[in-house]
Amino acid sequence: MNILLTGGAGFIGRAVAMKLLKDGHQLVILDDLSNGQEENIKEFRTELTEFIIGDIKNETLLEEIFNKYDFDICYHLGASINVQDSIDDPRTTFNNDTIGTFYIMEQCRTHQVKVVFMSTCMVYDRCIDENGITEAHPTKPASPYAGAKIAAENMVLSYFYAYGLPTVVVRPFNTYGPFQKTGGEGGVVAIFIHKKLKGEYLSIYGEGTQTRDLLYVDDCADFVVQAGYSDKVSGEILNAGLGQDVSINELAKMIVQDDSRIKHIKHIHPQSEIQKLLCNYEKAKKLLQWEPKVSLEKGISKTEEWIKETYQWK
């Protein structure tokens, strides 16, 4: 198939691109490199049909791309993704995540292109069910990032109901793994491993009792790609996660294995914290036959191995 992948130079986007190329598709990546890096796609750049550095809010550019290629699917991953950034500067997040998605949807409607929209588990309210968060669980826009994603989700689904356009919303839980940034804008696993290797303290916001359901990036990419291949999920919302949660305190101990190297600091955005995240992925299992394959222990090990190699630790 001919496929457009927005945000393909990002952390999850890179893994999705690898999977799509492995499956033999013609792939065009559009990325403004605000989160992604060209370095991420270096190993397969020559296999791409085209890599375009550009903004999803540039309607003229989008029109040119959609007119040039007869796309079958658009995997729309391009977005602002940082919760704190969205609190500090809600306009940028709203423009990228909601307005930008609208521009993508208009091109997909015009050219009849199926859409897989990448949302987030951050749209949910805290988990109160021991069986985990299903797609019917209440949403809560506790940050402008979550609010922008909920708005974009509704826009995407409206194109299914109003125009019959095949669309699916995917809500992966906390994804981690190789190629994730290790600085403040990265994920908790990558940040903790990086600090461990540098001999620094692992800093935990608040009490550390908040839990996360951590999904390895290859499992996430497989889920996202499969959602695009299936005709059964049009108009649906789908979760993906490991199906088990771990507190940030437990995670830090797993990674550093030394309580004296863990410290607690004041939370930077307690109002947007989700105290418990636990995924119920039964719907994805039923409709896509998808299940995660990589355990948390194995995933942490693989991530640490990559960070060691990448940063050439002595």
N, C-alpha and C positions, 0 to 999 in steps of 0.2 A: 504493500500500500504506500501511498504518498502521505507523509505525516508531518505536521507542524508541531514542534515542541517549544513552547515559550519557557524561559527560565532554564534552558537546557545546560547552561554552564554553571548552574548552582550545584549544591551538594546532592539533593535528591534528583534533580534534573539530569545530572551526569549519569547516575545509576539507571534512570529510565532510558536515557539515550543509548547506553551500552546494551540494554535488553532489547530495545527496538532494532538496533543494528544487527545484533546477533540473530534476531528473528527474520532478517532479510529485507527490511523495509527501506524505502527511500526517505531520508530524514533531513528536514530543514530545521535548524535551531535559530530562534530569535531571542536575544538576551541583551539587556542594556549594561550588563556587568556591574550593576549597583550592589548586588549580592554575590553573583557568580564571578568566576575567574577563567580567563582563557586557558590557563595552566590545567584546569580540570578536564578539558576536552582534548588536550594535546595528543594523547595516545590514539585517538580515533578521528581526529579532525579531517584527515584525508578521505575517510569513508563517508563523510556527510555530503549530501547533495549541495548544501550551502550553509554557512554560518554567517548570520547577519547580526551585527551589533546595532541595536535599535530599540526604541521605546514602544511599548504596546499602546501608549497614549497618542502615538503619531498615526493618525487615521490615514494619511496619504501613503505612508510606508506600508501599513497593513493592506491597503487596497492594492498596491503594487504587488505585494507578496502573494496575496490570494488570487490575483488575476494571472500571475506567472505560473503558479503551481495548482494542479487540480487535486487538492487535498481530500483525503478520505476521513482523516481524524485530526483534530487539534487537541493535544494534551496541553492544557493551560496551567502551567506551574509558576509563571512569572508573577512575582508579588513582593511587597514589603512584608517582612516576616517577624520583626522584632517588637515585642510587646512594649518595652520601655520607650523605644523610638516613637511608637504610635501614641503614647501618652504625652511625650514631649512635643510631638509634631503630628497631630492627627490628620492634618490636611494632606500631607504627602502619602500617608498610608491609605486614606480614603481615595485619593486620586488614582493611585496605582492599583489598589486591590478591587475597588468598586467601579470607578469610571473606566479604568483600563480593561476590566472584564467586560463591561458593556460594549466597548469598541470591538473587542474580539468576538463577542456574540453576534454583533451586527454583520460582521464579515462571514461568520459561519452560517448565519441565516441566509444571507445573499447567495452564498455558494453551496449551501446544503452540506455542511461539514459537521460530522459528529463531534461532540465536545465532552472531554473528560476534565472536570474542574477540580483542581486541588484546593481543598479547604483544610480544616485543622480541627483537632480535638479541643482546641482552646475556645470553641464556640459553646461548649457544654457547661452546664452547672455542675457542681461537685457530685461525685458518685455517692448514692445512698443505698444502692442495691448490691448485695453481695455477689450477684451474677454479673455485675458490670454494667457499663453504659451501653444501651442499645441506641439505635438511630431515632427511637421515639422519645428518648430522654429529653428533659427540658433544656433549652439553650439559655445562655445568659451572657450578654455582651459586656463582660467585666472590664474590657479594654477597648479602645478604638480599633485595634487590630481585629478583635473578635467581632465587633460591630460591623466593620467593613467586610469581613468574610461572610457573615450572615446575610448582609445585604446582597453581596455578589452571588451567594448560593441561591437566593430567591430569584434573582435576575436570571440565572442560568436555568433554573427549573421552570420559570415562566415561559421560556422559549420552547420547552417541551410541551407544555400545556396549551400555549397560544398558537404555536406554529407546527407542532408535531416534530420538531427537530430532536434527533436523538441526543440526549444529554445525560450525564451522570455526575453526581457530586461525591467525591471521595474525601473521607475524614481520617487520615492516618493519625495514630497517636504519636507520642514523642519519639521521633526518629533519630537514630544516631549511627555512627560508623565512620569508616575512612572517608576522607575528603571534607569532613565537617570542620568548620573553623574552630580554632582552639582559643580565640580571644573572647571578649565580653559578649560578642554577637553570636557566638557559637552555642552548641548544646551542652548540657550539664556533664554528660559523659566525657566529651572531648576536652572540656575545660578542666575537669578533675584530673584526667589522665595527664594532661600537659603540665599541670601544677605539680603532680606527683613526680614526674620525671625531672622537673626543674628543682625539686627539693623544696618547694614552697608549701605553705599551708593551703589546705582545701577550705575555702570559705563557703559557709552555708547561710543562705538568707533565712532569717527567722529561726524558728525552733527546729526545722528540718524534719518535721513529722509529715509534711506534705508528700503525697505519693505520686509517682509517675508510672505509666505503662510504656516501657521502652521497646521500640520496634527497630530491628536491625535494617539498615538501609537497603540491602538486597531484597529482603522480604517485602519492604515497602514498595520498591520499584516493580517487583513481580505483581503485586496487588494492583498498582496503578495501571500497568500495561494491560493486565487481564481485564480490567474494567472497560478498557477501550475495545477489546476484542469481542465482548459478549453483547448479544442482542437482548438478553434477559434483564439488563439493569437500566434500560432507558427510563428516565424520570425518577430514578431512585437515588437515595443517599446511602452510602456504604462506609462502615467503620473498618479499620484494620489496626490491630495491635497484637501484643504478645498474649494478652489474656491473663496477665499477672502484673501486680503493681509492686513497687518497692519504694520505701521512704527514702528521702534524700540522705538522711543519716545512715541508713543501711547501705545505700549506694556508695557513699563516701568510704565507709569501712571496707566494702568489697574491693574498692579500687586501691586504697592506700594501705590498708591492713595495719594501721597504726593510729589509735585514737588521739595521740598527742599531736598529730599533724592536722587535726580537724578543728576549726574554730567557727563559731556562729557570729554573724554580723547582722546589723539592722537591715530589715527587708527594704528594698528600694521601691517596690510597688505592692504592698500587702493587700491593697484594695482589689487588685487584679489577680491575686493568687487563687488557684483552684486547689482546694485542700486534698481532694482525692480524685485521681484519674485511674480508672480501670476499664479496659475495653472489653466489650462483648462483640465478637466478630462472627457470630453465628450466621448472620445474613450473608456475609461475603463467602462464608464456607458453603452455605446452601446454594447460592446463585452462581458463584465463580469456582467452587471447589478449591478455594484458597485457604491455606493455613500457613502460619509462620514456621520456618524451619530452623532458625538460629536461636539458640537459648541465650539468655542474658549473659551468662558466664562466658560462653563462646564468643559472643559479639563483643564483649569488653576486651577479651584477649586479642581478637582480630584488630580491633580499633587501636589498642595500645601498640601492637606490632607495627601498624601503619604509621602511627605518630612517631615511633622510634626511628623508623627508616626515613621518614620525610624530614625530620628535624636533625637527623644525624647525631643522636645522642652519643656521648663518649662514655 
